Every structure is written in C-alpha cells, then in structure tokens.
Amino acid sequence: MTSVERSALLLMLLLAGQAGYCGLGEADSGLESERAHMHASHSVRAHSGFRVHILETADHSRTLQYADSAGRIFAVSWIALFKPDLNTLLGSSFGDYATAATQAAQNGGAQHHFHQTGSDLVVQSSAHLNVFRGFAYRPSLLPPGFSLDGLGQE
C-alpha cells in the first residue's frame, strides 16, 4: 500500500465515525447536527418536487443539499474557503470518490480540478485561489424534471 493510499484510508477511518450528518442518498433529518457542527445558518428553498437546504457559515462558505419530496439527499454543492468535508457530504458514496481521487493523484491527475463520472456518482470539484467549489449527485436519485443546469446556483 502506497503512502497516498494509507493516507486516504486513514482519513476515511477518522471521518467514518461522524454520526448524525446527512450525505448523498441519506435522509435530510441529520441537517440540524450538521448545521451545529459547522456553526452555520440554515435556510430552505422549496421548489416543485424538491427543496434546497442552504448552510452558510460566517465566512460566507455555502453548502447546498438537495432533497427530494421524501427527504432523501440526491445532490450537494459547495463553495467554500476551506475544502469541505466530502466524507459527510458524499455519505455512503465517499468510498467511490476516494478511490477515484486516489487513482487520479497516482496518475498525475490535476490536483486543482477533479471530475468523476461513475455508475451512480458524479463529482466535480475545483480549487482556485483558496476557493473550493463543486457538486456531486447520484443520477439514480434525481427527481423527474430536475435540471442540473442550476446545481449550486441558489
């Protein structure tokens, strides 16, 4: 196991113990715990067939979590001054992301821009001048009629 793989595994193990938060494919019922952990304000915008939970911190970093009518998170987006906790945001999909990110790093992939399209996970992230932005979604969970064009535009 390489040092990069060991580091990724250690990070996954350290972050795996965080309970009470919600990520892709999970219920939005953990948002209050997440809001408190982030010391963020929380607002909700209702749309036809889904709602957007907006968590904003004092430094104006924003995390948007898109929940279907049943309360399941199907997409997330972020713009922040610090790299977000992708383990929390991606939930059970984090392992797929971590594997792809580790492979990209080993292959000399761009460290400031990452795009993964898997069987049921799409992640795009970038970093420029200490601003981290990106989004992730699970295609199988997208509500009918949801447009990806506005992802992160709330």
LUMKEZA-95255 format. One record per atom (N, C-alpha, C): residue number from 1; residue in three letters; atom name; x, y, z. Coordinates in steps of 0.2 Angstrom, whole numbers, plus 5000, padded with zeros to 4 digits. Each point is the difference from the previous one (the first is absolute). Layout:
% residues N
SITE   num   residu   atome   east   north     up
SITE   NUM      ala      CA      X       Y      Z
...
***
This chain:
% residues 154
SITE   num   residu   atome   east   north     up
SITE     1      met       N   5004    4994   5000
SITE     1      met      CA   4996    5006   5000
SITE     1      met       C   5004    5006   5000
SITE     2      thr       N   4999    5005   4995
SITE     2      thr      CA   5004    5006   5000
SITE     2      thr       C   4998    5005   5006
SITE     3      ser       N   5005    5005   5000
SITE     3      ser      CA   4998    5005   5006
SITE     3      ser       C   4994    5004   4998
SITE     4      val       N   4998    5001   4994
SITE     4      val      CA   4994    5003   4998
SITE     4      val       C   4994    4996   5002
SITE     5      glu       N   5000    4994   4998
SITE     5      glu      CA   4995    4995   5002
SITE     5      glu       C   4999    5000   5008
SITE     6      arg       N   5006    4999   5003
SITE     6      arg      CA   4999    5000   5008
SITE     6      arg       C   4997    5006   5002
SITE     7      ser       N   5002    5006   4998
SITE     7      ser      CA   4997    5006   5002
SITE     7      ser       C   4993    5001   4999
SITE     8      ala       N   4998    4998   4994
SITE     8      ala      CA   4993    5000   4998
SITE     8      ala       C   4996    4995   5004
SITE     9      leu       N   5002    4994   5002
SITE     9      leu      CA   4997    4995   5004
SITE     9      leu       C   5000    5003   5007
SITE    10      leu       N   5005    5003   5003
SITE    10      leu      CA   5000    5003   5006
SITE    10      leu       C   4995    5006   5001
SITE    11      leu       N   4999    5004   4995
SITE    11      leu      CA   4995    5005   5000
SITE    11      leu       C   4993    4997   5000
SITE    12      met       N   4999    4995   4996
SITE    12      met      CA   4993    4997   5000
SITE    12      met       C   4999    4997   5006
SITE    13      leu       N   5004    4997   5004
SITE    13      leu      CA   4999    4997   5006
SITE    13      leu       C   4999    5005   5006
SITE    14      leu       N   5004    5006   4999
SITE    14      leu      CA   4999    5005   5005
SITE    14      leu       C   4993    5004   4999
SITE    15      leu       N   4998    5000   4994
SITE    15      leu      CA   4994    5004   4999
SITE    15      leu       C   4993    4995   5000
SITE    16      ala       N   5001    4994   5000
SITE    16      ala      CA   4995    4995   5000
SITE    16      ala       C   4996    5000   5006
SITE    17      gly       N   5003    5003   5006
SITE    17      gly      CA   4996    5000   5006
SITE    17      gly       C   4995    5005   5001
SITE    18      gln       N   5000    5005   4995
SITE    18      gln      CA   4995    5006   5001
SITE    18      gln       C   4993    4997   4998
SITE    19      ala       N   4996    5000   5006
SITE    19      ala      CA   4993    4998   4999
SITE    19      ala       C   4996    5006   5000
SITE    20      gly       N   4994    4999   4998
SITE    20      gly      CA   4995    5006   5001
SITE    20      gly       C   5000    5005   4994
SITE    21      tyr       N   5004    4999   4995
SITE    21      tyr      CA   5000    5004   4994
SITE    21      tyr       C   4997    4997   4994
SITE    22      cys       N   4999    5004   4995
SITE    22      cys      CA   4996    4997   4994
SITE    22      cys       C   5004    5001   4994
SITE    23      gly       N   5001    4995   4996
SITE    23      gly      CA   5003    5001   4994
SITE    23      gly       C   4996    4997   4994
SITE    24      leu       N   5003    4999   4994
SITE    24      leu      CA   4996    4998   4994
SITE    24      leu       C   4997    4993   5002
SITE    25      gly       N   4994    4999   4998
SITE    25      gly      CA   4996    4994   5001
SITE    25      gly       C   4997    5000   5007
SITE    26      glu       N   5001    5004   5005
SITE    26      glu      CA   4998    5000   5006
SITE    26      glu       C   4995    5005   5002
SITE    27      ala       N   4996    4999   5005
SITE    27      ala      CA   4995    5004   5002
SITE    27      ala       C   5002    5007   5002
SITE    28      asp       N   4996    5005   4999
SITE    28      asp      CA   5002    5007   5002
SITE    28      asp       C   4999    5001   5008
SITE    29      ser       N   4998    4995   5003
SITE    29      ser      CA   4999    5001   5007
SITE    29      ser       C   5006    5002   5005
SITE    30      gly       N   5006    4998   4997
SITE    30      gly      CA   5006    5002   5004
SITE    30      gly       C   5003    5007   4999
SITE    31      leu       N   4996    5004   4996
SITE    31      leu      CA   5002    5007   4998
SITE    31      leu       C   5001    5004   5006
SITE    32      glu       N   4996    4999   5006
SITE    32      glu      CA   5001    5005   5006
SITE    32      glu       C   5007    4998   5003
SITE    33      ser       N   5002    4994   5000
SITE    33      ser      CA   5007    4998   5003
SITE    33      ser       C   5005    5003   4996
SITE    34      glu       N   4999    4999   4993
SITE    34      glu      CA   5005    5003   4996
SITE    34      glu       C   5001    5008   5000
SITE    35      arg       N   4994    5003   5001
SITE    35      arg      CA   5000    5007   5001
SITE    35      arg       C   5004    5002   5006
SITE    36      ala       N   4998    4997   5005
SITE    36      ala      CA   5004    5001   5007
SITE    36      ala       C   5007    4999   4999
SITE    37      his       N   5002    4995   4997
SITE    37      his      CA   5007    4998   5000
SITE    37      his       C   5004    5005   4996
SITE    38      met       N   4997    5003   4994
SITE    38      met      CA   5003    5005   4996
SITE    38      met       C   4999    5007   5003
SITE    39      his       N   4996    5001   5005
SITE    39      his      CA   4998    5007   5003
SITE    39      his       C   4998    5004   4994
SITE    40      ala       N   4995    4997   4997
SITE    40      ala      CA   4997    5003   4994
SITE    40      ala       C   4993    5002   5001
SITE    41      ser       N   4997    5005   4996
SITE    41      ser      CA   4993    5002   4999
SITE    41      ser       C   4997    4995   4995
SITE    42      his       N   4994    4999   5001
SITE    42      his      CA   4996    4995   4996
SITE    42      his       C   4994    5003   4997
SITE    43      ser       N   4999    5000   4993
SITE    43      ser      CA   4994    5002   4997
SITE    43      ser       C   4998    4995   4995
SITE    44      val       N   4994    5000   4998
SITE    44      val      CA   4997    4995   4996
SITE    44      val       C   4996    5003   4994
SITE    45      arg       N   5001    4998   4994
SITE    45      arg      CA   4996    5003   4994
SITE    45      arg       C   4997    4994   4997
SITE    46      ala       N   4993    5001   5000
SITE    46      ala      CA   4996    4995   4997
SITE    46      ala       C   4999    5001   4993
SITE    47      his       N   5000    4994   4996
SITE    47      his      CA   4999    5000   4993
SITE    47      his       C   4995    4995   4998
SITE    48      ser       N   4998    4999   4994
SITE    48      ser      CA   4995    4995   4998
SITE    48      ser       C   5004    4993   5001
SITE    49      gly       N   4998    4996   5004
SITE    49      gly      CA   5003    4993   5001
SITE    49      gly       C   5006    4999   5004
SITE    50      phe       N   5003    5006   5002
SITE    50      phe      CA   5006    4999   5004
SITE    50      phe       C   5001    5007   5004
SITE    51      arg       N   5004    5000   5005
SITE    51      arg      CA   5002    5006   5004
SITE    51      arg       C   5008    5000   5000
SITE    52      val       N   5002    5006   5002
SITE    52      val      CA   5007    5001   5000
SITE    52      val       C   5002    5003   5007
SITE    53      his       N   5004    4996   5004
SITE    53      his      CA   5002    5002   5006
SITE    53      his       C   5007    5004   4999
SITE    54      ile       N   5000    5006   5003
SITE    54      ile      CA   5006    5004   4999
SITE    54      ile       C   5003    5001   5007
SITE    55      leu       N   5006    4998   5001
SITE    55      leu      CA   5004    5001   5006
SITE    55      leu       C   5006    5005   4998
SITE    56      glu       N   5000    5006   5004
SITE    56      glu      CA   5005    5005   4999
SITE    56      glu       C   5003    5002   5006
SITE    57      thr       N   5007    5000   5000
SITE    57      thr      CA   5004    5001   5005
SITE    57      thr       C   5002    5008   5001
SITE    58      ala       N   5003    5002   5005
SITE    58      ala      CA   5001    5007   5001
SITE    58      ala       C   5005    5003   4994
SITE    59      asp       N   5004    4995   4998
SITE    59      asp      CA   5005    5003   4994
SITE    59      asp       C   4996    4999   4993
SITE    60      his       N   4994    4999   5000
SITE    60      his      CA   4996    5000   4994
SITE    60      his       C   5001    4994   4996
SITE    61      ser       N   5003    4995   5003
SITE    61      ser      CA   5000    4993   4997
SITE    61      ser       C   4993    4997   5000
SITE    62      arg       N   4998    4997   4994
SITE    62      arg      CA   4993    4998   4999
SITE    62      arg       C   5001    4992   4998
SITE    63      thr       N   4995    4996   5003
SITE    63      thr      CA   4999    4994   4998
SITE    63      thr       C   4993    4999   4999
SITE    64      leu       N   4998    4997   4994
SITE    64      leu      CA   4993    4999   4998
SITE    64      leu       C   4999    4993   5000
SITE    65      gln       N   4994    4998   5003
SITE    65      gln      CA   4999    4993   4999
SITE    65      gln       C   4993    4999   4998
SITE    66      tyr       N   4999    4997   4994
SITE    66      tyr      CA   4994    4999   4997
SITE    66      tyr       C   4996    4994   5002
SITE    67      ala       N   4994    5000   5002
SITE    67      ala      CA   4996    4995   5003
SITE    67      ala       C   4994    4999   4996
SITE    68      asp       N   4998    4994   4998
SITE    68      asp      CA   4994    4998   4997
SITE    68      asp       C   4994    5001   5004
SITE    69      ser       N   4994    4999   4998
SITE    69      ser      CA   4994    5001   5004
SITE    69      ser       C   5000    4995   5006
SITE    70      ala       N   5003    4994   5000
SITE    70      ala      CA   5000    4996   5005
SITE    70      ala       C   5006    5002   5005
SITE    71      gly       N   5004    5005   4999
SITE    71      gly      CA   5005    5002   5004
SITE    71      gly       C   5007    4997   4999
SITE    72      arg       N   5001    4996   4995
SITE    72      arg      CA   5006    4997   4998
SITE    72      arg       C   5005    5005   4996
SITE    73      ile       N   5006    5000   5002
SITE    73      ile      CA   5005    5005   4997
SITE    73      ile       C   5002    4997   4993
SITE    74      phe       N   4999    5003   4995
SITE    74      phe      CA   5002    4997   4993
SITE    74      phe       C   5005    5004   4997
SITE    75      ala       N   5002    5006   5003
SITE    75      ala      CA   5005    5004   4997
SITE    75      ala       C   5003    5005   5005
SITE    76      val       N   5006    5002   5000
SITE    76      val      CA   5003    5005   5004
SITE    76      val       C   5005    5004   4996
SITE    77      ser       N   5001    5006   5002
SITE    77      ser      CA   5005    5005   4997
SITE    77      ser       C   5003    5004   5006
SITE    78      trp       N   5005    5003   4998
SITE    78      trp      CA   5004    5004   5005
SITE    78      trp       C   5004    5005   4997
SITE    79      ile       N   5001    5006   5003
SITE    79      ile      CA   5005    5005   4999
SITE    79      ile       C   5003    5002   5007
SITE    80      ala       N   5006    4999   5001
SITE    80      ala      CA   5003    5001   5006
SITE    80      ala       C   5007    5003   5000
SITE    81      leu       N   5002    5003   5005
SITE    81      leu      CA   5007    5002   5001
SITE    81      leu       C   5005    4994   5002
SITE    82      phe       N   4997    4995   5003
SITE    82      phe      CA   5003    4994   5002
SITE    82      phe       C   4997    4994   4997
SITE    83      lys       N   5004    4995   4998
SITE    83      lys      CA   4998    4994   4997
SITE    83      lys       C   4994    4997   5005
SITE    84      pro       N   4994    4999   4997
SITE    84      pro      CA   4995    4997   5004
SITE    84      pro       C   5001    4993   5002
SITE    85      asp       N   4997    4997   5005
SITE    85      asp      CA   5000    4994   5002
SITE    85      asp       C   4996    4995   4996
SITE    86      leu       N   5003    4998   4994
SITE    86      leu      CA   4997    4996   4995
SITE    86      leu       C   4998    4993   5003
SITE    87      asn       N   5003    4998   5005
SITE    87      asn      CA   4997    4993   5003
SITE    87      asn       C   4993    5001   5003
SITE    88      thr       N   4999    5006   5003
SITE    88      thr      CA   4993    5002   5002
SITE    88      thr       C   4995    5001   4994
SITE    89      leu       N   5002    5004   4996
SITE    89      leu      CA   4996    5002   4994
SITE    89      leu       C   4998    4994   4995
SITE    90      leu       N   5005    4996   4999
SITE    90      leu      CA   4999    4994   4996
SITE    90      leu       C   4997    4994   5003
SITE    91      gly       N   5000    5000   5007
SITE    91      gly      CA   4997    4994   5003
SITE    91      gly       C   5003    4994   4998
SITE    92      ser       N   4996    4995   4999
SITE    92      ser      CA   5002    4993   4998
SITE    92      ser       C   5004    5000   4993
SITE    93      ser       N   4999    5005   4996
SITE    93      ser      CA   5004    5001   4994
SITE    93      ser       C   5007    5002   5000
SITE    94      phe       N   5002    5002   5006
SITE    94      phe      CA   5007    5002   5001
SITE    94      phe       C   5005    4995   4998
SITE    95      gly       N   4999    4994   5002
SITE    95      gly      CA   5005    4995   4998
SITE    95      gly       C   5001    5000   4992
SITE    96      asp       N   4995    5000   4996
SITE    96      asp      CA   5001    5001   4993
SITE    96      asp       C   5004    5006   4998
SITE    97      tyr       N   4999    5005   5003
SITE    97      tyr      CA   5003    5007   4999
SITE    97      tyr       C   5008    4999   5002
SITE    98      ala       N   5001    4997   5006
SITE    98      ala      CA   5007    5000   5002
SITE    98      ala       C   5004    4995   4996
SITE    99      thr       N   4997    4995   4997
SITE    99      thr      CA   5004    4996   4996
SITE    99      thr       C   5002    5003   4994
SITE   100      ala       N   4995    5004   4997
SITE   100      ala      CA   5001    5003   4993
SITE   100      ala       C   5005    5006   5001
SITE   101      ala       N   5000    5003   5006
SITE   101      ala      CA   5004    5006   5001
SITE   101      ala       C   5007    4997   5001
SITE   102      thr       N   5001    4995   5004
SITE   102      thr      CA   5006    4997   5001
SITE   102      thr       C   5004    4998   4993
SITE   103      gln       N   4996    4996   4996
SITE   103      gln      CA   5002    4998   4993
SITE   103      gln       C   5002    5006   4996
SITE   104      ala       N   4996    5006   5001
SITE   104      ala      CA   5002    5006   4996
SITE   104      ala       C   5007    5003   5002
SITE   105      ala       N   5001    5000   5007
SITE   105      ala      CA   5006    5003   5003
SITE   105      ala       C   5006    4995   4998
SITE   106      gln       N   4999    4994   5000
SITE   106      gln      CA   5005    4995   4998
SITE   106      gln       C   5002    5001   4992
SITE   107      asn       N   4995    5001   4996
SITE   107      asn      CA   5001    5001   4993
SITE   107      asn       C   5002    5007   4998
SITE   108      gly       N   5002    5004   5005
SITE   108      gly      CA   5002    5007   4999
SITE   108      gly       C   4994    5005   4998
SITE   109      gly       N   4994    4998   5001
SITE   109      gly      CA   4994    5004   4999
SITE   109      gly       C   5000    5007   5003
SITE   110      ala       N   4997    5004   4997
SITE   110      ala      CA   5000    5007   5002
SITE   110      ala       C   4997    5000   5008
SITE   111      gln       N   5004    5004   5004
SITE   111      gln      CA   4998    5000   5007
SITE   111      gln       C   4996    5006   5001
SITE   112      his       N   4999    5005   4996
SITE   112      his      CA   4995    5005   5001
SITE   112      his       C   4993    5000   4996
SITE   113      his       N   5000    4994   4996
SITE   113      his      CA   4993    4999   4997
SITE   113      his       C   4999    4992   5000
SITE   114      phe       N   4995    4998   5002
SITE   114      phe      CA   4998    4993   5000
SITE   114      phe       C   4993    4999   4997
SITE   115      his       N   5000    4995   4996
SITE   115      his      CA   4993    4998   4997
SITE   115      his       C   5000    4992   5000
SITE   116      gln       N   4994    4998   5003
SITE   116      gln      CA   4999    4992   5000
SITE   116      gln       C   4993    4999   4998
SITE   117      thr       N   4999    4996   4995
SITE   117      thr      CA   4994    4997   4998
SITE   117      thr       C   5000    4993   5001
SITE   118      gly       N   4996    4997   5005
SITE   118      gly      CA   5000    4993   5002
SITE   118      gly       C   4993    4997   4998
SITE   119      ser       N   4999    4994   5002
SITE   119      ser      CA   4994    4997   4998
SITE   119      ser       C   4994    5004   5003
SITE   120      asp       N   5001    5002   5006
SITE   120      asp      CA   4994    5004   5004
SITE   120      asp       C   5003    5006   5004
SITE   121      leu       N   5005    5003   4998
SITE   121      leu      CA   5003    5005   5003
SITE   121      leu       C   5004    5005   4995
SITE   122      val       N   4998    5006   5001
SITE   122      val      CA   5004    5005   4996
SITE   122      val       C   5002    5005   5005
SITE   123      val       N   5007    5002   4999
SITE   123      val      CA   5003    5005   5005
SITE   123      val       C   5004    5004   4995
SITE   124      gln       N   4999    5007   5001
SITE   124      gln      CA   5005    5005   4997
SITE   124      gln       C   5002    5005   5006
SITE   125      ser       N   5006    5001   5000
SITE   125      ser      CA   5003    5004   5005
SITE   125      ser       C   5006    5004   4997
SITE   126      ser       N   5001    5006   5003
SITE   126      ser      CA   5005    5004   4998
SITE   126      ser       C   5003    5005   5005
SITE   127      ala       N   5006    5002   5000
SITE   127      ala      CA   5002    5004   5005
SITE   127      ala       C   5005    5006   4996
SITE   128      his       N   4998    5006   5002
SITE   128      his      CA   5004    5005   4996
SITE   128      his       C   5000    5006   5005
SITE   129      leu       N   5006    5002   5002
SITE   129      leu      CA   5002    5006   5004
SITE   129      leu       C   4996    4999   5007
SITE   130      asn       N   5001    4994   5003
SITE   130      asn      CA   4997    4998   5006
SITE   130      asn       C   4992    5000   5000
SITE   131      val       N   4997    4999   4995
SITE   131      val      CA   4993    5000   5000
SITE   131      val       C   4998    4993   4997
SITE   132      phe       N   4997    4996   5004
SITE   132      phe      CA   4998    4993   4998
SITE   132      phe       C   4993    5000   4998
SITE   133      arg       N   4998    4997   4994
SITE   133      arg      CA   4994    5000   4997
SITE   133      arg       C   4999    4993   4997
SITE   134      gly       N   4993    4998   5000
SITE   134      gly      CA   4999    4994   4997
SITE   134      gly       C   4993    4997   5001
SITE   135      phe       N   4998    4995   4997
SITE   135      phe      CA   4994    4996   5001
SITE   135      phe       C   5001    4993   4999
SITE   136      ala       N   4995    4996   5003
SITE   136      ala      CA   4999    4993   4999
SITE   136      ala       C   4993    4998   5000
SITE   137      tyr       N   4998    4995   4996
SITE   137      tyr      CA   4993    4998   5000
SITE   137      tyr       C   5000    4992   4998
SITE   138      arg       N   4995    4997   5002
SITE   138      arg      CA   4999    4993   4998
SITE   138      arg       C   4994    5000   4995
SITE   139      pro       N   5002    4999   4994
SITE   139      pro      CA   4995    5000   4994
SITE   139      pro       C   4994    4996   5002
SITE   140      ser       N   5000    4994   5003
SITE   140      ser      CA   4995    4996   5001
SITE   140      ser       C   4995    5003   5005
SITE   141      leu       N   5002    5005   5004
SITE   141      leu      CA   4995    5003   5005
SITE   141      leu       C   4997    5007   4997
SITE   142      leu       N   5003    5002   4994
SITE   142      leu      CA   4997    5007   4998
SITE   142      leu       C   4992    4999   4999
SITE   143      pro       N   4997    5005   5003
SITE   143      pro      CA   4992    5000   4999
SITE   143      pro       C   4999    5002   4993
SITE   144      pro       N   4994    4998   4997
SITE   144      pro      CA   4998    5001   4993
SITE   144      pro       C   5000    5008   4999
SITE   145      gly       N   5003    5002   4995
SITE   145      gly      CA   4999    5007   4998
SITE   145      gly       C   5006    5004   5003
SITE   146      phe       N   5004    4997   5004
SITE   146      phe      CA   5005    5004   5003
SITE   146      phe       C   5006    5002   4995
SITE   147      ser       N   5002    5006   5000
SITE   147      ser      CA   5005    5002   4995
SITE   147      ser       C   5006    5001   5004
SITE   148      leu       N   5005    4997   4997
SITE   148      leu      CA   5007    5001   5003
SITE   148      leu       C   5003    5007   4998
SITE   149      asp       N   4997    5004   4996
SITE   149      asp      CA   5003    5006   4998
SITE   149      asp       C   5000    5005   5006
SITE   150      gly       N   4996    5000   5005
SITE   150      gly      CA   5000    5004   5005
SITE   150      gly       C   5003    4998   5006
SITE   151      leu       N   5003    4994   5000
SITE   151      leu      CA   5003    4997   5006
SITE   151      leu       C   5006    5005   5003
SITE   152      gly       N   4999    5002   5006
SITE   152      gly      CA   5004    5004   5003
SITE   152      gly       C   4999    5008   4999
SITE   153      gln       N   4994    5001   4997
SITE   153      gln      CA   4999    5007   4998
SITE   153      gln       C   4995    5004   5005
SITE   154      glu       N   4998    4996   5005
SITE   154      glu      CA   4995    5003   5005
SITE   154      glu       C   5003    5007   5003
***
